[in-house]
């Protein structure tokens, strides 16, 4: 398995941060659409490292496939073929009230965005005419002055983020990879995610050559002391509570018979009691939905849980991680 780490923070620090993470052993660097732009940090990382780079994720529905194509093409060229466009649908309140866009049929919209972006990629790579007409988007104008040169590495792959069965199946059917949200478990992956993905893969006319499964994992690192463990656990509990309060993530809890926890978490958010979310999880739930320990312990447990399931692990480390600990973690996953 490849080990990937979040690249986030002040844009001015992205160069040194990406170099430090690469030197510590990170195989890949990814960004997410949070407090800042999801593409910009990858520019410096593409210049200064040999890591795989990807968005995890760029919210697709508010964006034009043409915008996505131009940004991806530039990053693929800059990184010499080490970029993947990770796309996600988000949820309706964000699409309508945060991005001011249209939430119509997320499954259909995501399929069309991927197909349209791939059609643009193919037009640019083969220098052929562009003629994509869909329900939500249309791309039929491609003058030579606006068409990038072909890439010697080929177009970048498109990885789709999915949690529900239909979106996971869609990833297998039309994308080049699957991005699994970090709010998951080994059991949910084995009993739901991988079977749904396999259903989608079976619908393709040809088997994909390099389909990539990237699994997110929530991680808490401590120094082995009781105080350190409690601090790491408290931060991880907060993140679990944040994700668990969202109805879209209830299927993961349902897998373990914990579905009744979700509305309780939701109610706390409505009451503004965000600091209490983590207290609703018992120790079994925390250990099932995250990995907490020393860097060596975490690396070993990640290997035990996800070897044979994931091609890449995208670590979600809410407390951050020291370069020395990352090196130990990465080494432990190789044992």
ChimeraX attribute file (.defattr): number of C-alpha atoms within 10 A of each C-alpha:
attribute: neighborCount
match mode: 1-to-1
recipient: residues
	/A:1	18
	/A:2	17
	/A:3	20
	/A:4	27
	/A:5	24
	/A:6	22
	/A:7	24
	/A:8	22
	/A:9	13
	/A:10	10
	/A:11	15
	/A:12	10
	/A:13	13
	/A:14	20
	/A:15	18
	/A:16	13
	/A:17	19
	/A:18	28
	/A:19	18
	/A:20	15
	/A:21	25
	/A:22	23
	/A:23	15
	/A:24	18
	/A:25	21
	/A:26	24
	/A:27	21
	/A:28	26
	/A:29	29
	/A:30	26
	/A:31	24
	/A:32	19
	/A:33	15
	/A:34	10
	/A:35	8
	/A:36	14
	/A:37	14
	/A:38	20
	/A:39	21
	/A:40	14
	/A:41	25
	/A:42	28
	/A:43	16
	/A:44	20
	/A:45	26
	/A:46	24
	/A:47	15
	/A:48	16
	/A:49	20
	/A:50	18
	/A:51	22
	/A:52	20
	/A:53	30
	/A:54	31
	/A:55	26
	/A:56	27
	/A:57	24
	/A:58	25
	/A:59	21
	/A:60	21
	/A:61	24
	/A:62	17
	/A:63	13
	/A:64	16
	/A:65	23
	/A:66	17
	/A:67	11
	/A:68	19
	/A:69	21
	/A:70	16
	/A:71	14
	/A:72	25
	/A:73	24
	/A:74	16
	/A:75	25
	/A:76	25
	/A:77	20
	/A:78	17
	/A:79	22
	/A:80	16
	/A:81	20
	/A:82	19
	/A:83	28
	/A:84	23
	/A:85	25
	/A:86	27
	/A:87	26
	/A:88	21
	/A:89	22
	/A:90	18
	/A:91	14
	/A:92	14
	/A:93	11
	/A:94	15
	/A:95	18
	/A:96	13
	/A:97	10
	/A:98	10
	/A:99	13
	/A:100	11
	/A:101	14
	/A:102	15
	/A:103	17
	/A:104	11
	/A:105	11
	/A:106	18
	/A:107	12
	/A:108	13
	/A:109	20
	/A:110	21
	/A:111	18
	/A:112	21
	/A:113	22
	/A:114	22
	/A:115	17
	/A:116	24
	/A:117	22
	/A:118	21
	/A:119	19
	/A:120	26
	/A:121	25
	/A:122	17
	/A:123	18
	/A:124	23
	/A:125	17
	/A:126	11
	/A:127	15
	/A:128	11
	/A:129	15
	/A:130	18
	/A:131	15
	/A:132	17
	/A:133	12
	/A:134	13
	/A:135	8
	/A:136	14
	/A:137	14
	/A:138	14
	/A:139	17
	/A:140	11
	/A:141	12
	/A:142	16
	/A:143	9
	/A:144	10
	/A:145	6
	/A:146	9
	/A:147	15
	/A:148	15
	/A:149	13
	/A:150	17
	/A:151	18
	/A:152	11
	/A:153	12
	/A:154	15
	/A:155	22
	/A:156	23
	/A:157	23
	/A:158	25
	/A:159	28
	/A:160	31
	/A:161	27
	/A:162	22
	/A:163	24
	/A:164	16
	/A:165	18
	/A:166	14
	/A:167	24
	/A:168	27
	/A:169	25
	/A:170	24
	/A:171	29
	/A:172	28
	/A:173	22
	/A:174	22
	/A:175	26
	/A:176	22
	/A:177	25
	/A:178	29
	/A:179	26
	/A:180	23
	/A:181	21
	/A:182	21
	/A:183	23
	/A:184	23
	/A:185	24
	/A:186	14
	/A:187	15
	/A:188	19
	/A:189	20
	/A:190	13
	/A:191	11
	/A:192	17
	/A:193	21
	/A:194	20
	/A:195	15
	/A:196	22
	/A:197	23
	/A:198	15
	/A:199	18
	/A:200	21
	/A:201	22
	/A:202	13
	/A:203	14
	/A:204	12
	/A:205	8
	/A:206	8
	/A:207	12
	/A:208	15
	/A:209	7
	/A:210	9
	/A:211	18
	/A:212	19
	/A:213	21
	/A:214	26
	/A:215	24
	/A:216	21
	/A:217	22
	/A:218	22
	/A:219	26
	/A:220	28
	/A:221	28
	/A:222	22
	/A:223	13
	/A:224	12
	/A:225	11
	/A:226	10
	/A:227	11
	/A:228	16
	/A:229	17
	/A:230	13
	/A:231	16
	/A:232	21
	/A:233	25
	/A:234	16
	/A:235	16
	/A:236	26
	/A:237	25
	/A:238	19
	/A:239	19
	/A:240	22
	/A:241	24
	/A:242	18
	/A:243	19
	/A:244	26
	/A:245	22
	/A:246	15
	/A:247	14
	/A:248	14
	/A:249	18
	/A:250	20
	/A:251	20
	/A:252	22
	/A:253	20
	/A:254	14
	/A:255	16
	/A:256	13
	/A:257	10
	/A:258	14
	/A:259	17
	/A:260	11
	/A:261	17
	/A:262	22
	/A:263	15
	/A:264	14
	/A:265	25
	/A:266	21
	/A:267	14
	/A:268	16
	/A:269	18
	/A:270	10
	/A:271	8
	/A:272	10
	/A:273	12
	/A:274	17
	/A:275	13
	/A:276	14
	/A:277	23
	/A:278	21
	/A:279	13
	/A:280	16
	/A:281	18
	/A:282	10
	/A:283	11
	/A:284	8
	/A:285	16
	/A:286	18
	/A:287	13
	/A:288	13
	/A:289	23
	/A:290	23
	/A:291	22
	/A:292	22
	/A:293	21
	/A:294	20
	/A:295	26
	/A:296	18
	/A:297	18
	/A:298	23
	/A:299	26
	/A:300	19
	/A:301	18
	/A:302	21
	/A:303	18
	/A:304	12
	/A:305	14
	/A:306	19
	/A:307	14
	/A:308	9
	/A:309	16
	/A:310	22
	/A:311	16
	/A:312	20
	/A:313	26
	/A:314	24
	/A:315	20
	/A:316	21
	/A:317	19
	/A:318	16
	/A:319	16
	/A:320	13
	/A:321	16
	/A:322	13
	/A:323	17
	/A:324	13
	/A:325	18
	/A:326	24
	/A:327	19
	/A:328	18
	/A:329	25
	/A:330	25
	/A:331	15
	/A:332	18
	/A:333	20
	/A:334	11
	/A:335	8
